[in-house]
Amino acid sequence: MKKASILVIDDSVDTLELQRKSLELEGYRVFTSQCGSDALTLLSALQKSQELNLILLDMNLGDMTGSEFLKILEKTNLEIFNNVPIVFFSGADEIPKSKAIGFIRKPIDLEKFIQDIRHFIEMGTHALFAH
Protein backbone atom coordinates (compact mmCIF):
# COMPACT_ATOMS: atom_id res chain seq x y z
CA MET A 1 0.00 0.00 0.00
CA LYS A 2 1.27 3.47 -0.91
CA LYS A 3 2.10 5.63 2.10
CA ALA A 4 0.67 9.10 2.39
CA SER A 5 2.31 12.33 1.26
CA ILE A 6 2.73 15.03 3.89
CA LEU A 7 3.75 18.68 3.69
CA VAL A 8 5.50 19.96 6.84
CA ILE A 9 5.72 23.76 7.21
CA ASP A 10 7.92 25.07 10.04
CA ASP A 11 10.40 27.94 10.28
CA SER A 12 12.61 25.98 12.70
CA VAL A 13 15.16 24.03 10.63
CA ASP A 14 15.85 21.59 13.49
CA THR A 15 12.17 20.80 14.04
CA LEU A 16 11.55 20.53 10.31
CA GLU A 17 14.41 18.06 9.85
CA LEU A 18 13.39 15.97 12.87
CA GLN A 19 9.84 15.66 11.58
CA ARG A 20 10.96 14.96 8.01
CA LYS A 21 13.36 12.19 9.05
CA SER A 22 10.85 10.64 11.48
CA LEU A 23 8.09 10.57 8.88
CA GLU A 24 10.36 9.25 6.12
CA LEU A 25 11.49 6.40 8.40
CA GLU A 26 7.81 5.45 8.66
CA GLY A 27 7.58 5.35 4.87
CA TYR A 28 5.78 8.65 4.29
CA ARG A 29 6.66 10.89 1.37
CA VAL A 30 7.57 14.22 2.94
CA PHE A 31 7.77 17.71 1.48
CA THR A 32 9.05 20.59 3.61
CA SER A 33 8.94 24.35 3.65
CA GLN A 34 10.44 26.89 6.07
CA CYS A 35 8.00 29.73 5.43
CA GLY A 36 4.42 30.34 4.44
CA SER A 37 5.11 31.99 1.09
CA ASP A 38 7.35 29.13 -0.09
CA ALA A 39 4.77 26.61 1.13
CA LEU A 40 2.04 28.29 -0.93
CA THR A 41 4.23 28.04 -4.04
CA LEU A 42 5.05 24.40 -3.28
CA LEU A 43 1.37 23.57 -2.77
CA SER A 44 0.52 24.91 -6.22
CA ALA A 45 3.16 22.64 -7.75
CA LEU A 46 2.12 19.62 -5.67
CA GLN A 47 -1.52 20.05 -6.59
CA LYS A 48 -0.66 19.57 -10.26
CA SER A 49 1.67 16.62 -9.80
CA GLN A 50 0.26 14.38 -7.07
CA GLU A 51 -2.06 13.77 -4.18
CA LEU A 52 -1.27 15.36 -0.83
CA ASN A 53 -2.75 13.66 2.24
CA LEU A 54 -1.89 15.98 5.13
CA ILE A 55 -0.43 19.39 5.91
CA LEU A 56 1.43 19.91 9.21
CA LEU A 57 1.43 23.62 9.89
CA ASP A 58 3.40 25.47 12.56
CA MET A 59 1.52 28.37 14.15
CA ASN A 60 4.45 30.77 13.61
CA LEU A 61 6.14 30.61 10.22
CA GLY A 62 8.44 33.60 10.34
CA ASP A 63 6.83 35.41 7.43
CA MET A 64 3.24 34.85 8.65
CA THR A 65 1.18 33.03 11.25
CA GLY A 66 -0.50 29.70 10.64
CA SER A 67 -3.88 31.45 10.66
CA GLU A 68 -2.71 33.96 8.04
CA PHE A 69 -1.40 31.08 5.94
CA LEU A 70 -4.82 29.42 6.02
CA LYS A 71 -6.57 32.64 4.99
CA ILE A 72 -4.24 33.03 2.00
CA LEU A 73 -4.58 29.35 1.09
CA GLU A 74 -8.36 29.65 1.16
CA LYS A 75 -8.21 32.61 -1.25
CA THR A 76 -5.55 31.23 -3.60
CA ASN A 77 -5.98 27.45 -3.61
CA LEU A 78 -9.49 26.53 -2.54
CA GLU A 79 -9.16 22.96 -3.81
CA ILE A 80 -6.33 22.14 -1.39
CA PHE A 81 -7.96 24.20 1.37
CA ASN A 82 -11.15 22.14 1.06
CA ASN A 83 -9.64 18.71 0.42
CA VAL A 84 -6.40 18.32 2.38
CA PRO A 85 -6.59 17.93 6.17
CA ILE A 86 -4.47 20.42 8.12
CA VAL A 87 -2.95 19.84 11.56
CA PHE A 88 -1.44 22.68 13.58
CA PHE A 89 1.59 22.19 15.77
CA SER A 90 2.86 24.71 18.27
CA GLY A 91 4.35 25.26 21.69
CA ALA A 92 1.21 27.20 22.63
CA ASP A 93 -1.38 25.68 24.94
CA GLU A 94 -4.18 26.11 22.44
CA ILE A 95 -4.82 27.04 18.85
CA PRO A 96 -7.29 29.50 17.39
CA LYS A 97 -10.54 28.15 15.99
CA SER A 98 -9.81 27.23 12.40
CA LYS A 99 -10.16 24.64 9.68
CA ALA A 100 -7.41 22.51 11.26
CA ILE A 101 -8.58 19.00 12.19
CA GLY A 102 -6.09 18.65 15.01
CA PHE A 103 -3.22 19.94 17.07
CA ILE A 104 0.19 18.50 17.98
CA ARG A 105 1.97 20.17 20.87
CA LYS A 106 5.69 21.04 20.76
CA PRO A 107 8.12 19.82 21.82
CA ILE A 108 7.08 16.64 20.10
CA ASP A 109 7.40 13.17 21.54
CA LEU A 110 8.42 11.17 18.44
CA GLU A 111 6.45 8.03 19.27
CA LYS A 112 3.27 10.01 19.99
CA PHE A 113 3.94 12.22 16.96
CA ILE A 114 3.93 9.20 14.62
CA GLN A 115 0.78 7.82 16.28
CA ASP A 116 -0.92 11.20 15.88
CA ILE A 117 0.07 11.40 12.21
CA ARG A 118 -1.35 7.92 11.54
CA HIS A 119 -4.56 8.94 13.30
CA PHE A 120 -4.92 12.19 11.35
CA ILE A 121 -4.28 10.46 8.03
CA GLU A 122 -6.84 7.78 8.88
CA MET A 123 -9.32 10.53 9.76
CA GLY A 124 -8.49 12.13 6.42
CA THR A 125 -11.32 13.75 4.59
CA HIS A 126 -13.88 12.35 7.04
CA ALA A 127 -12.74 15.04 9.44
CA LEU A 128 -13.04 17.73 6.78
CA PHE A 129 -16.75 17.19 6.47
CA ALA A 130 -17.24 17.26 10.25
CA HIS A 131 -16.18 20.93 10.40
C-alpha positions as protocol buffer text, in pm:
chain_id: "A"
residue {
  index: 1
  type: MET
  ca { x: 0 y: 0 z: 0 }
}
residue {
  index: 2
  type: LYS
  ca { x: 127 y: 347 z: -91 }
}
residue {
  index: 3
  type: LYS
  ca { x: 210 y: 563 z: 210 }
}
residue {
  index: 4
  type: ALA
  ca { x: 67 y: 910 z: 239 }
}
residue {
  index: 5
  type: SER
  ca { x: 231 y: 1233 z: 126 }
}
residue {
  index: 6
  type: ILE
  ca { x: 273 y: 1503 z: 389 }
}
residue {
  index: 7
  type: LEU
  ca { x: 375 y: 1868 z: 369 }
}
residue {
  index: 8
  type: VAL
  ca { x: 550 y: 1996 z: 684 }
}
residue {
  index: 9
  type: ILE
  ca { x: 572 y: 2376 z: 721 }
}
residue {
  index: 10
  type: ASP
  ca { x: 792 y: 2507 z: 1004 }
}
residue {
  index: 11
  type: ASP
  ca { x: 1040 y: 2794 z: 1028 }
}
residue {
  index: 12
  type: SER
  ca { x: 1261 y: 2598 z: 1270 }
}
residue {
  index: 13
  type: VAL
  ca { x: 1516 y: 2403 z: 1063 }
}
residue {
  index: 14
  type: ASP
  ca { x: 1585 y: 2159 z: 1349 }
}
residue {
  index: 15
  type: THR
  ca { x: 1217 y: 2080 z: 1404 }
}
residue {
  index: 16
  type: LEU
  ca { x: 1155 y: 2053 z: 1031 }
}
residue {
  index: 17
  type: GLU
  ca { x: 1441 y: 1806 z: 985 }
}
residue {
  index: 18
  type: LEU
  ca { x: 1339 y: 1597 z: 1287 }
}
residue {
  index: 19
  type: GLN
  ca { x: 984 y: 1566 z: 1158 }
}
residue {
  index: 20
  type: ARG
  ca { x: 1096 y: 1496 z: 801 }
}
residue {
  index: 21
  type: LYS
  ca { x: 1336 y: 1219 z: 905 }
}
residue {
  index: 22
  type: SER
  ca { x: 1085 y: 1064 z: 1148 }
}
residue {
  index: 23
  type: LEU
  ca { x: 809 y: 1057 z: 888 }
}
residue {
  index: 24
  type: GLU
  ca { x: 1036 y: 925 z: 612 }
}
residue {
  index: 25
  type: LEU
  ca { x: 1149 y: 640 z: 840 }
}
residue {
  index: 26
  type: GLU
  ca { x: 781 y: 545 z: 866 }
}
residue {
  index: 27
  type: GLY
  ca { x: 758 y: 535 z: 487 }
}
residue {
  index: 28
  type: TYR
  ca { x: 578 y: 865 z: 429 }
}
residue {
  index: 29
  type: ARG
  ca { x: 666 y: 1089 z: 137 }
}
residue {
  index: 30
  type: VAL
  ca { x: 757 y: 1422 z: 294 }
}
residue {
  index: 31
  type: PHE
  ca { x: 777 y: 1771 z: 148 }
}
residue {
  index: 32
  type: THR
  ca { x: 905 y: 2059 z: 361 }
}
residue {
  index: 33
  type: SER
  ca { x: 894 y: 2435 z: 365 }
}
residue {
  index: 34
  type: GLN
  ca { x: 1044 y: 2689 z: 607 }
}
residue {
  index: 35
  type: CYS
  ca { x: 800 y: 2973 z: 543 }
}
residue {
  index: 36
  type: GLY
  ca { x: 442 y: 3034 z: 444 }
}
residue {
  index: 37
  type: SER
  ca { x: 511 y: 3199 z: 109 }
}
residue {
  index: 38
  type: ASP
  ca { x: 735 y: 2913 z: -9 }
}
residue {
  index: 39
  type: ALA
  ca { x: 477 y: 2661 z: 113 }
}
residue {
  index: 40
  type: LEU
  ca { x: 204 y: 2829 z: -93 }
}
residue {
  index: 41
  type: THR
  ca { x: 423 y: 2804 z: -404 }
}
residue {
  index: 42
  type: LEU
  ca { x: 505 y: 2440 z: -328 }
}
residue {
  index: 43
  type: LEU
  ca { x: 137 y: 2357 z: -277 }
}
residue {
  index: 44
  type: SER
  ca { x: 52 y: 2491 z: -622 }
}
residue {
  index: 45
  type: ALA
  ca { x: 316 y: 2264 z: -775 }
}
residue {
  index: 46
  type: LEU
  ca { x: 212 y: 1962 z: -567 }
}
residue {
  index: 47
  type: GLN
  ca { x: -152 y: 2005 z: -659 }
}
residue {
  index: 48
  type: LYS
  ca { x: -66 y: 1957 z: -1026 }
}
residue {
  index: 49
  type: SER
  ca { x: 167 y: 1662 z: -980 }
}
residue {
  index: 50
  type: GLN
  ca { x: 26 y: 1438 z: -707 }
}
residue {
  index: 51
  type: GLU
  ca { x: -206 y: 1377 z: -418 }
}
residue {
  index: 52
  type: LEU
  ca { x: -127 y: 1536 z: -83 }
}
residue {
  index: 53
  type: ASN
  ca { x: -275 y: 1366 z: 224 }
}
residue {
  index: 54
  type: LEU
  ca { x: -189 y: 1598 z: 513 }
}
residue {
  index: 55
  type: ILE
  ca { x: -43 y: 1939 z: 591 }
}
residue {
  index: 56
  type: LEU
  ca { x: 143 y: 1991 z: 921 }
}
residue {
  index: 57
  type: LEU
  ca { x: 143 y: 2362 z: 989 }
}
residue {
  index: 58
  type: ASP
  ca { x: 340 y: 2547 z: 1256 }
}
residue {
  index: 59
  type: MET
  ca { x: 152 y: 2837 z: 1415 }
}
residue {
  index: 60
  type: ASN
  ca { x: 445 y: 3077 z: 1361 }
}
residue {
  index: 61
  type: LEU
  ca { x: 614 y: 3061 z: 1022 }
}
residue {
  index: 62
  type: GLY
  ca { x: 844 y: 3360 z: 1034 }
}
residue {
  index: 63
  type: ASP
  ca { x: 683 y: 3541 z: 743 }
}
residue {
  index: 64
  type: MET
  ca { x: 324 y: 3485 z: 865 }
}
residue {
  index: 65
  type: THR
  ca { x: 118 y: 3303 z: 1125 }
}
residue {
  index: 66
  type: GLY
  ca { x: -50 y: 2970 z: 1064 }
}
residue {
  index: 67
  type: SER
  ca { x: -388 y: 3145 z: 1066 }
}
residue {
  index: 68
  type: GLU
  ca { x: -271 y: 3396 z: 804 }
}
residue {
  index: 69
  type: PHE
  ca { x: -140 y: 3108 z: 594 }
}
residue {
  index: 70
  type: LEU
  ca { x: -482 y: 2942 z: 602 }
}
residue {
  index: 71
  type: LYS
  ca { x: -657 y: 3264 z: 499 }
}
residue {
  index: 72
  type: ILE
  ca { x: -424 y: 3303 z: 200 }
}
residue {
  index: 73
  type: LEU
  ca { x: -458 y: 2935 z: 109 }
}
residue {
  index: 74
  type: GLU
  ca { x: -836 y: 2965 z: 116 }
}
residue {
  index: 75
  type: LYS
  ca { x: -821 y: 3261 z: -125 }
}
residue {
  index: 76
  type: THR
  ca { x: -555 y: 3123 z: -360 }
}
residue {
  index: 77
  type: ASN
  ca { x: -598 y: 2745 z: -361 }
}
residue {
  index: 78
  type: LEU
  ca { x: -949 y: 2653 z: -254 }
}
residue {
  index: 79
  type: GLU
  ca { x: -916 y: 2296 z: -381 }
}
residue {
  index: 80
  type: ILE
  ca { x: -633 y: 2214 z: -139 }
}
residue {
  index: 81
  type: PHE
  ca { x: -796 y: 2420 z: 137 }
}
residue {
  index: 82
  type: ASN
  ca { x: -1115 y: 2214 z: 106 }
}
residue {
  index: 83
  type: ASN
  ca { x: -964 y: 1871 z: 42 }
}
residue {
  index: 84
  type: VAL
  ca { x: -640 y: 1832 z: 238 }
}
residue {
  index: 85
  type: PRO
  ca { x: -659 y: 1793 z: 617 }
}
residue {
  index: 86
  type: ILE
  ca { x: -447 y: 2042 z: 812 }
}
residue {
  index: 87
  type: VAL
  ca { x: -295 y: 1984 z: 1156 }
}
residue {
  index: 88
  type: PHE
  ca { x: -144 y: 2268 z: 1358 }
}
residue {
  index: 89
  type: PHE
  ca { x: 159 y: 2219 z: 1577 }
}
residue {
  index: 90
  type: SER
  ca { x: 286 y: 2471 z: 1827 }
}
residue {
  index: 91
  type: GLY
  ca { x: 435 y: 2526 z: 2169 }
}
residue {
  index: 92
  type: ALA
  ca { x: 121 y: 2720 z: 2263 }
}
residue {
  index: 93
  type: ASP
  ca { x: -138 y: 2568 z: 2494 }
}
residue {
  index: 94
  type: GLU
  ca { x: -418 y: 2611 z: 2244 }
}
residue {
  index: 95
  type: ILE
  ca { x: -482 y: 2704 z: 1885 }
}
residue {
  index: 96
  type: PRO
  ca { x: -729 y: 2950 z: 1739 }
}
residue {
  index: 97
  type: LYS
  ca { x: -1054 y: 2815 z: 1599 }
}
residue {
  index: 98
  type: SER
  ca { x: -981 y: 2723 z: 1240 }
}
residue {
  index: 99
  type: LYS
  ca { x: -1016 y: 2464 z: 968 }
}
residue {
  index: 100
  type: ALA
  ca { x: -741 y: 2251 z: 1126 }
}
residue {
  index: 101
  type: ILE
  ca { x: -858 y: 1900 z: 1219 }
}
residue {
  index: 102
  type: GLY
  ca { x: -609 y: 1865 z: 1501 }
}
residue {
  index: 103
  type: PHE
  ca { x: -322 y: 1994 z: 1707 }
}
residue {
  index: 104
  type: ILE
  ca { x: 19 y: 1850 z: 1798 }
}
residue {
  index: 105
  type: ARG
  ca { x: 197 y: 2017 z: 2087 }
}
residue {
  index: 106
  type: LYS
  ca { x: 569 y: 2104 z: 2076 }
}
residue {
  index: 107
  type: PRO
  ca { x: 812 y: 1982 z: 2182 }
}
residue {
  index: 108
  type: ILE
  ca { x: 708 y: 1664 z: 2010 }
}
residue {
  index: 109
  type: ASP
  ca { x: 740 y: 1317 z: 2154 }
}
residue {
  index: 110
  type: LEU
  ca { x: 842 y: 1117 z: 1844 }
}
residue {
  index: 111
  type: GLU
  ca { x: 645 y: 803 z: 1927 }
}
residue {
  index: 112
  type: LYS
  ca { x: 327 y: 1001 z: 1999 }
}
residue {
  index: 113
  type: PHE
  ca { x: 394 y: 1222 z: 1696 }
}
residue {
  index: 114
  type: ILE
  ca { x: 393 y: 920 z: 1462 }
}
residue {
  index: 115
  type: GLN
  ca { x: 78 y: 782 z: 1628 }
}
residue {
  index: 116
  type: ASP
  ca { x: -92 y: 1120 z: 1588 }
}
residue {
  index: 117
  type: ILE
  ca { x: 7 y: 1140 z: 1221 }
}
residue {
  index: 118
  type: ARG
  ca { x: -135 y: 792 z: 1154 }
}
residue {
  index: 119
  type: HIS
  ca { x: -456 y: 894 z: 1330 }
}
residue {
  index: 120
  type: PHE
  ca { x: -492 y: 1219 z: 1135 }
}
residue {
  index: 121
  type: ILE
  ca { x: -428 y: 1046 z: 803 }
}
residue {
  index: 122
  type: GLU
  ca { x: -684 y: 778 z: 888 }
}
residue {
  index: 123
  type: MET
  ca { x: -932 y: 1053 z: 976 }
}
residue {
  index: 124
  type: GLY
  ca { x: -849 y: 1213 z: 642 }
}
residue {
  index: 125
  type: THR
  ca { x: -1132 y: 1375 z: 459 }
}
residue {
  index: 126
  type: HIS
  ca { x: -1388 y: 1235 z: 704 }
}
residue {
  index: 127
  type: ALA
  ca { x: -1274 y: 1504 z: 944 }
}
residue {
  index: 128
  type: LEU
  ca { x: -1304 y: 1773 z: 678 }
}
residue {
  index: 129
  type: PHE
  ca { x: -1675 y: 1719 z: 647 }
}
residue {
  index: 130
  type: ALA
  ca { x: -1724 y: 1726 z: 1025 }
}
residue {
  index: 131
  type: HIS
  ca { x: -1618 y: 2093 z: 1040 }
}
